[in-house]
């Protein structure tokens, strides 16, 4: 970000921007970038978390609980996330005071307007890891980007960084049509799937949303798309921009060949126009290999040397909750993954079974009653290959039970299908003691879901005598 943009922010002489729900991945990223640029920011969240602790360490005031008094007398504007209800007392107070009330996606769109090159990474699955990979590559290539990622990246020391160049790399979330606020010069798209049907209603609605986003790309911009995804390729005739493709498909512009498993993760050769380079990524799973190829392809389109881009990923440390190794003790491996859609669970289960080869236990906490109902059969099908499946109650987030179904519906469906390693433990704190008494050397336990299921894995490590902060 240029010195001019730093000055435009106004520094600490400007009234603060207040973030309602500042602990969220997208919200905290924007807050951190604004703070680094010299703006004064503050915020609130419903509970303490690692993110709120990190924000305070960086000098950002965070209030726990939502109270109109948290705004103070001099707030300039209020930014909120769609997860916050309209009757939130801070939002209501801001509107009474006639303050600008801005949704997170709109705020990101305003931030985008400050940059000459805007690389957006989207897709139904994989966008967080892929955007982190692209940011890491561009840093290695000397582009000094500003980056906003939807998860904690050790390589970025968090989920955001402020660069001094005209380039921004950001995760573009499709939920609620949020990415329609972003005008990109490059759009990297991993896939299109039946997700967020509470907003889009139908799969065709999802495709329409992605089409609208892609048509916002600058006329002289580029779309970098995975040729292996047929639903994404359906959109190509509807988007009048330049397309380049990547993937294992023989006709991909950036083609993955000679892919294999390694002790750390995956390796392959990426063949581009007139060149090829070896790539090694220390994270298991064919989907991670595919996403890394997309990140390299996008980086090359942004001017990075292919071999330098590949080297940048050789030591990539991943993103929290994306096949994250939590620890090993007594021959038991504990992994955590954010997967909350059948397609994501399928990739996670396949990656772990291939990479580790031991008895696999999946601890699954469904996310949202509505999503559980929409994908009930898909969850049952993709969980089936696991040797053991522990189901816990739905992480409801913002939803009432009337909007869908509870976990017992999934349990009944899997039991009727004959799964012999099925366990239903309603309360998350009860999972670790049960598993600690049953795991054996060679076992792999993965916690799966978008809620707080990761706690069960951390508790299991403690039950087995390890410190989760040191076990990995």
Secondary structure per residue as TSV (DSSP state, phi and psi in degrees):
chain	resnum	aa	ss	phi	psi
A	1	X	-	360.0	134.2
A	2	X	-	-73.8	164.1
A	3	X	H	-61.3	-30.8
A	4	X	H	-62.3	-42.1
A	5	X	H	-67.3	-36.5
A	6	X	H	-59.7	-43.7
A	7	X	H	-67.0	-40.6
A	8	X	H	-59.1	-27.8
A	9	X	H	-64.6	-29.3
A	10	X	-	97.0	-13.8
A	11	X	G	63.5	-162.9
A	12	X	G	-74.2	-4.1
A	13	X	G	-81.2	-12.0
A	14	X	S	-90.3	145.0
A	15	X	-	-59.3	153.4
A	16	X	-	-73.7	154.5
A	17	X	E	-94.6	129.4
A	18	X	E	-104.8	125.9
A	19	X	E	-103.5	118.7
A	20	X	E	-91.4	112.5
A	21	X	T	91.6	37.9
A	22	X	T	-66.0	-17.2
A	23	X	T	-75.8	-10.0
A	24	X	S	-69.3	155.5
A	25	X	H	-60.3	-49.0
A	26	X	H	-69.4	-39.4
A	27	X	H	-66.9	-46.3
A	28	X	H	-65.1	-33.4
A	29	X	H	-63.0	-46.8
A	30	X	H	-64.1	-43.0
A	31	X	H	-60.3	-41.6
A	32	X	H	-66.4	-40.4
A	33	X	H	-65.6	-44.2
A	34	X	H	-62.4	-41.2
A	35	X	H	-61.9	-44.6
A	36	X	H	-64.1	-27.7
A	37	X	T	-81.5	-3.7
A	38	X	T	104.8	2.5
A	39	X	-	-79.0	156.7
A	40	X	-	-97.7	123.3
A	41	X	E	-130.8	154.8
A	42	X	E	-148.7	175.3
A	43	X	E	-173.9	179.8
A	44	X	E	-140.0	156.7
A	45	X	E	-150.3	162.6
A	46	X	S	-74.2	-22.5
A	47	X	S	-153.9	162.9
A	48	X	-	-68.8	151.3
A	49	X	-	-158.6	173.8
A	50	X	H	-61.3	-33.8
A	51	X	H	-68.5	-46.1
A	52	X	H	-63.2	-35.1
A	53	X	H	-64.6	-43.3
A	54	X	H	-62.8	-42.3
A	55	X	H	-62.3	-42.2
A	56	X	H	-63.1	-39.8
A	57	X	H	-61.1	-27.1
A	58	X	T	-90.4	6.5
A	59	X	T	88.8	17.1
A	60	X	-	-100.0	117.5
A	61	X	E	-64.9	132.3
A	62	X	E	-129.7	126.4
A	63	X	E	-100.4	138.1
A	64	X	E	-98.5	128.5
A	65	X	S	93.4	156.6
A	66	X	-	-108.2	118.9
A	67	X	-	-144.3	132.4
A	68	X	G	-57.0	-29.3
A	69	X	G	-68.5	-16.7
A	70	X	G	-66.6	-22.1
A	71	X	G	-64.6	-34.0
A	72	X	-	74.7	-172.6
A	73	X	S	-95.1	-11.9
A	74	X	-	-126.7	22.1
A	75	X	-	-64.6	135.4
A	76	X	-	-84.4	-39.8
A	77	X	E	-159.0	162.8
A	78	X	E	-123.8	129.0
A	79	X	E	-109.8	135.1
A	80	X	E	-132.3	162.0
A	81	X	-	-107.2	153.0
A	82	X	T	-62.8	-17.7
A	83	X	T	-71.6	-14.3
A	84	X	S	-90.0	127.8
A	85	X	-	-67.6	155.2
A	86	X	T	-62.9	-26.2
A	87	X	T	-89.5	16.2
A	88	X	-	-56.5	132.0
A	89	X	H	-61.4	-29.9
A	90	X	H	-74.0	-39.2
A	91	X	H	-66.5	-43.3
A	92	X	H	-61.5	-41.6
A	93	X	H	-65.2	-40.4
A	94	X	H	-61.8	-40.4
A	95	X	H	-70.6	-35.5
A	96	X	H	-63.1	-35.2
A	97	X	T	-84.4	2.3
A	98	X	T	58.9	36.3
A	99	X	-	-83.8	150.6
A	100	X	E	-61.4	129.4
A	101	X	E	-117.2	114.0
A	102	X	E	-120.3	129.8
A	103	X	E	-72.4	150.0
A	104	X	H	-52.1	-44.6
A	105	X	H	-63.6	-37.7
A	106	X	H	-66.1	-38.1
A	107	X	H	-64.4	-40.7
A	108	X	H	-63.5	-39.0
A	109	X	H	-61.2	-39.7
A	110	X	H	-64.3	-39.9
A	111	X	H	-64.4	-39.2
A	112	X	H	-56.5	-36.3
A	113	X	T	-64.0	-12.4
A	114	X	T	-85.6	-4.5
A	115	X	-	-116.6	141.1
A	116	X	S	-78.3	-31.3
A	117	X	E	-122.9	126.7
A	118	X	E	-130.2	107.1
A	119	X	E	-102.6	114.8
A	120	X	E	-106.7	133.9
A	121	X	E	-114.3	120.3
A	122	X	E	-138.2	180.0
A	123	X	-	143.9	155.1
A	124	X	S	-64.7	-31.1
A	125	X	S	-140.0	144.4
A	126	X	S	90.8	0.5
A	127	X	H	-71.1	-30.3
A	128	X	H	-67.8	-52.0
A	129	X	H	-62.5	-40.1
A	130	X	H	-67.6	-39.8
A	131	X	H	-67.4	-36.1
A	132	X	H	-65.0	-42.4
A	133	X	H	-61.6	-43.9
A	134	X	H	-63.1	-41.6
A	135	X	H	-63.0	-44.1
A	136	X	H	-62.5	-42.4
A	137	X	H	-61.4	-46.3
A	138	X	H	-66.6	-30.6
A	139	X	H	-66.3	-45.5
A	140	X	H	-59.9	-34.4
A	141	X	T	-83.1	1.8
A	142	X	T	83.9	14.8
A	143	X	-	-80.9	-15.4
A	144	X	-	48.2	60.0
A	145	X	-	-79.8	156.3
A	146	X	E	-81.3	140.6
A	147	X	E	-137.6	139.8
A	148	X	E	-131.9	116.4
A	149	X	E	-121.2	149.9
A	150	X	E	-86.8	24.9
A	151	X	E	-168.2	167.2
A	152	X	E	-77.8	123.8
A	153	X	E	-113.9	116.7
A	154	X	G	-58.2	-33.0
A	155	X	G	-68.4	-23.7
A	156	X	G	-103.9	1.9
A	157	X	T	56.8	40.6
A	158	X	E	140.5	-150.7
A	159	X	E	-112.7	10.4
A	160	X	E	-159.8	153.6
A	161	X	E	-149.3	150.7
A	162	X	-	-102.8	120.7
A	163	X	-	-103.1	172.7
A	164	X	S	-107.6	5.9
A	165	X	S	-98.2	173.4
A	166	X	S	-79.1	8.3
A	167	X	E	-101.7	131.7
A	168	X	E	-120.9	136.7
A	169	X	E	-117.5	122.7
A	170	X	E	-142.7	146.7
A	171	X	E	-73.7	130.0
A	172	X	-	-110.3	105.1
A	173	X	-	-83.5	133.8
A	174	X	-	-86.4	-12.4
A	175	X	G	-57.6	134.8
A	176	X	G	60.1	16.2
A	177	X	G	71.5	22.8
A	178	X	G	-57.7	-36.9
A	179	X	G	-69.4	-6.2
A	180	X	G	-74.5	-4.3
A	181	X	G	-88.7	-2.6
A	182	X	-	-109.7	126.0
A	183	X	-	-105.4	110.2
A	184	X	-	-102.9	154.4
A	185	X	S	-96.9	-21.6
A	186	X	E	-140.7	133.0
A	187	X	E	-121.1	119.5
A	188	X	E	-101.5	120.9
A	189	X	E	-121.7	122.9
A	190	X	-	-84.8	-38.8
A	191	X	-	-175.5	170.4
A	192	X	-	-134.0	126.2
A	193	X	-	-141.5	171.3
A	194	X	S	-76.3	90.4
A	195	X	-	-140.7	153.6
A	196	X	-	58.4	43.3
A	197	X	H	-71.5	-14.8
A	198	X	H	-63.1	-26.7
A	199	X	H	-98.6	-48.0
A	200	X	H	-84.5	-16.9
A	201	X	-	74.7	-49.5
A	202	X	S	-133.9	164.8
A	203	X	H	-63.9	-35.6
A	204	X	H	-62.5	-34.9
A	205	X	H	-64.0	-39.0
A	206	X	H	-60.4	-47.4
A	207	X	H	-62.8	-38.0
A	208	X	H	-62.3	-40.0
A	209	X	H	-62.7	-45.5
A	210	X	H	-64.8	-38.4
A	211	X	H	-61.3	-44.6
A	212	X	H	-61.9	-41.5
A	213	X	H	-61.3	-46.0
A	214	X	H	-66.9	-29.9
A	215	X	T	-76.7	-5.1
A	216	X	T	-88.0	-7.7
A	217	X	S	-62.5	141.5
A	218	X	-	-50.8	146.7
A	219	X	T	-59.4	-30.7
A	220	X	T	-99.3	15.7
A	221	X	-	-87.8	-168.6
A	222	X	E	-143.1	145.3
A	223	X	E	-108.2	123.3
A	224	X	E	-105.2	112.1
A	225	X	E	-129.3	148.0
A	226	X	E	-80.1	114.9
A	227	X	T	-71.4	-16.1
A	228	X	T	-75.8	-13.4
A	229	X	-	-97.8	108.9
A	230	X	H	-66.5	-32.9
A	231	X	H	-67.6	-38.1
A	232	X	H	-65.6	-41.1
A	233	X	H	-67.3	-22.9
A	234	X	T	-61.0	-24.5
A	235	X	T	-83.1	-14.2
A	236	X	G	-57.2	-44.6
A	237	X	G	-66.5	-15.5
A	238	X	G	-94.7	-1.8
A	239	X	-	-124.3	107.7
A	240	X	-	-86.6	65.9
A	241	X	S	-134.4	170.0
A	242	X	E	-73.8	131.5
A	243	X	E	-113.3	138.7
A	244	X	E	-126.4	149.3
A	245	X	E	-122.2	159.1
A	246	X	E	-140.6	165.1
A	247	X	E	134.8	-170.7
A	248	X	S	-86.4	-10.8
A	249	X	S	-59.8	136.9
A	250	X	T	-58.2	-24.0
A	251	X	T	-96.6	6.3
A	252	X	-	-65.6	140.0
A	253	X	S	-64.8	-37.0
A	254	X	E	-117.3	100.7
A	255	X	E	-103.6	131.0
A	256	X	E	-84.9	122.8
A	257	X	E	-132.9	161.0
A	258	X	E	55.3	43.5
A	259	X	E	-79.1	141.1
A	260	X	E	-153.3	164.2
A	261	X	E	-80.6	145.3
A	262	X	-	-124.5	167.8
A	263	X	S	-57.7	-28.6
A	264	X	S	-95.2	-35.2
A	265	X	S	-173.9	-110.9
A	266	X	E	-132.7	153.6
A	267	X	E	-137.9	149.2
A	268	X	E	-163.1	173.5
A	269	X	E	-109.7	132.9
A	270	X	E	-105.5	122.3
A	271	X	E	-107.3	119.2
A	272	X	E	-112.1	-170.2
A	273	X	T	-65.3	99.2
A	274	X	T	82.1	11.7
A	275	X	E	-152.9	165.1
A	276	X	E	-151.4	151.7
A	277	X	E	-145.8	143.2
A	278	X	E	-75.1	144.0
A	279	X	E	-130.8	134.5
A	280	X	E	-133.9	128.5
A	281	X	E	-126.0	129.4
A	282	X	S	-83.6	41.8
A	283	X	S	-137.2	132.8
A	284	X	-	-73.6	164.3
A	285	X	-	108.2	129.8
A	286	X	H	-63.1	-30.3
A	287	X	H	-68.0	-33.4
A	288	X	H	-68.6	-37.9
A	289	X	H	-62.2	-44.5
A	290	X	H	-61.6	-45.2
A	291	X	H	-64.8	-35.6
A	292	X	H	-66.7	-35.7
A	293	X	H	-63.6	-38.6
A	294	X	H	-64.0	-40.6
A	295	X	H	-64.6	-41.9
A	296	X	H	-65.5	-43.1
A	297	X	H	-58.9	-45.0
A	298	X	H	-63.8	-41.0
A	299	X	H	-62.5	-40.9
A	300	X	H	-63.5	-40.8
A	301	X	H	-63.3	-26.0
A	302	X	T	-88.9	2.3
A	303	X	T	106.7	6.4
A	304	X	-	-85.3	145.8
A	305	X	-	-70.0	133.9
A	306	X	H	-56.9	-43.6
A	307	X	H	-68.2	-36.2
A	308	X	H	-66.4	-38.2
A	309	X	H	-62.8	-43.4
A	310	X	H	-64.9	-41.7
A	311	X	H	-61.3	-34.0
A	312	X	H	-63.1	-27.7
A	313	X	H	-89.7	-10.2
A	314	X	T	-62.8	-28.1
A	315	X	T	-116.3	18.4
A	316	X	-	-59.3	130.3
A	317	X	-	-100.1	12.5
A	318	X	-	78.7	-166.7
A	319	X	-	-134.2	143.1
A	320	X	T	-55.9	140.0
A	321	X	T	69.5	16.6
A	322	X	S	-121.0	93.5
A	323	X	S	46.8	45.1
A	324	X	E	-82.3	123.5
A	325	X	E	-73.9	113.6
A	326	X	E	-86.1	-30.9
A	327	X	E	165.9	166.5
A	328	X	E	-134.2	138.3
A	329	X	E	-158.0	137.2
A	330	X	T	53.4	34.5
A	331	X	T	80.0	4.3
A	332	X	E	-103.2	129.1
A	333	X	E	-105.5	131.7
A	334	X	E	-117.2	125.3
A	335	X	E	-125.3	154.3
A	336	X	E	-130.4	141.1
A	337	X	E	-145.5	143.7
A	338	X	-	-80.3	-0.8
A	339	X	-	-49.5	127.4
A	340	X	-	-140.5	16.2
A	341	X	S	-132.4	146.9
A	342	X	H	-52.3	-40.8
A	343	X	H	-62.3	-38.7
A	344	X	H	-70.1	-41.5
A	345	X	H	-62.6	-40.8
A	346	X	H	-56.7	-48.1
A	347	X	H	-64.0	-40.4
A	348	X	H	-64.7	-48.5
A	349	X	H	-62.0	-45.9
A	350	X	H	-62.6	-41.5
A	351	X	H	-63.8	-44.0
A	352	X	H	-72.0	-39.5
A	353	X	H	-65.0	-39.3
A	354	X	H	-70.1	-43.3
A	355	X	H	-75.6	-44.1
A	356	X	H	-97.4	-38.6
A	357	X	-	77.5	-5.7
A	358	X	S	-86.7	-177.2
A	359	X	-	-64.6	126.3
A	360	X	E	-106.0	124.1
A	361	X	E	-110.5	123.8
A	362	X	E	-105.1	121.3
A	363	X	E	-98.7	109.0
A	364	X	E	-112.3	124.4
A	365	X	E	-112.1	103.2
A	366	X	E	-57.7	149.9
A	367	X	E	-116.3	116.7
A	368	X	-	76.9	133.6
A	369	X	H	-63.5	-38.5
A	370	X	H	-67.4	-42.6
A	371	X	H	-66.2	-35.8
A	372	X	H	-62.6	-41.6
A	373	X	H	-68.2	-43.6
A	374	X	H	-62.1	-36.5
A	375	X	T	-118.1	27.1
A	376	X	H	-55.5	-51.7
A	377	X	H	-67.4	-35.4
A	378	X	H	-65.1	-41.9
A	379	X	H	-61.8	-46.2
A	380	X	H	-60.2	-40.9
A	381	X	H	-69.7	-43.2
A	382	X	H	-81.6	-20.4
A	383	X	H	-82.5	-20.8
A	384	X	T	-55.9	-38.0
A	385	X	T	-67.8	-14.8
A	386	X	S	-69.0	144.5
A	387	X	S	-66.5	-39.6
A	388	X	E	-136.0	144.4
A	389	X	E	-129.2	122.0
A	390	X	E	-105.9	119.5
A	391	X	E	-104.1	134.5
A	392	X	E	-118.2	168.5
A	393	X	E	-61.8	155.0
A	394	X	E	-59.0	137.7
A	395	X	E	-82.0	104.5
A	396	X	-	-73.5	-26.9
A	397	X	T	54.3	-113.6
A	398	X	T	-99.3	4.6
A	399	X	-	-103.3	147.5
A	400	X	-	-85.0	155.1
A	401	X	G	-58.8	-27.8
A	402	X	G	-62.7	-14.5
A	403	X	G	-84.0	-5.7
A	404	X	S	-170.0	-136.5
A	405	X	-	-132.2	158.9
A	406	X	-	-89.7	170.7
A	407	X	H	-61.6	-25.6
A	408	X	H	-59.8	-27.5
A	409	X	H	-65.9	-38.7
A	410	X	H	-69.8	-41.3
A	411	X	H	-59.2	-47.7
A	412	X	H	-61.5	-41.1
A	413	X	H	-64.6	-43.5
A	414	X	H	-71.3	-35.4
A	415	X	H	-65.9	-43.7
A	416	X	H	-63.4	-28.5
A	417	X	T	-79.9	-6.5
A	418	X	T	95.4	17.0
A	419	X	-	-68.6	124.1
A	420	X	S	-92.6	-10.7
A	421	X	S	-110.5	39.2
A	422	X	E	-99.9	131.8
A	423	X	E	-133.8	135.0
A	424	X	E	-112.4	110.6
A	425	X	-	-118.5	103.1
A	426	X	-	-60.7	-45.3
A	427	X	S	-96.6	125.6
A	428	X	T	-55.0	-41.7
A	429	X	H	-61.8	-17.1
A	430	X	H	-86.3	-6.4
A	431	X	H	-71.1	-49.6
A	432	X	H	-60.1	-48.0
A	433	X	H	-59.1	-38.2
A	434	X	H	-64.9	-47.2
A	435	X	H	-69.1	-35.8
A	436	X	H	-59.1	-31.7
A	437	X	T	-81.1	-11.1
A	438	X	T	-119.1	-20.8
A	439	X	-	-70.0	156.8
A	440	X	-	-140.6	162.3
A	441	X	T	-53.6	136.8
A	442	X	T	97.1	-14.1
A	443	X	-	-71.3	147.9
A	444	X	E	-121.1	127.2
A	445	X	E	-116.9	124.6
A	446	X	E	-121.5	129.2
A	447	X	E	-92.1	132.3
A	448	X	E	-132.8	130.6
A	449	X	S	145.4	162.9
A	450	X	S	-94.2	2.3
A	451	X	S	-93.6	-130.2
A	452	X	S	-110.1	26.6
A	453	X	T	-62.3	-22.9
A	454	X	H	-56.5	-25.5
A	455	X	H	-60.9	-33.9
A	456	X	H	-64.0	-38.8
A	457	X	H	-67.1	-42.0
A	458	X	H	-64.6	-40.7
A	459	X	H	-65.0	-37.2
A	460	X	H	-62.2	-44.3
A	461	X	H	-59.6	-40.0
A	462	X	H	-64.9	-42.9
A	463	X	H	-60.4	-33.0
A	464	X	T	-86.4	-2.8
A	465	X	T	101.4	14.7
A	466	X	-	-109.7	156.2
A	467	X	-	-94.1	115.9
A	468	X	H	-56.1	-28.1
A	469	X	H	-73.2	-18.5
A	470	X	H	-118.6	-13.0
A	471	X	H	-67.4	-28.8
A	472	X	-	-76.4	360.0
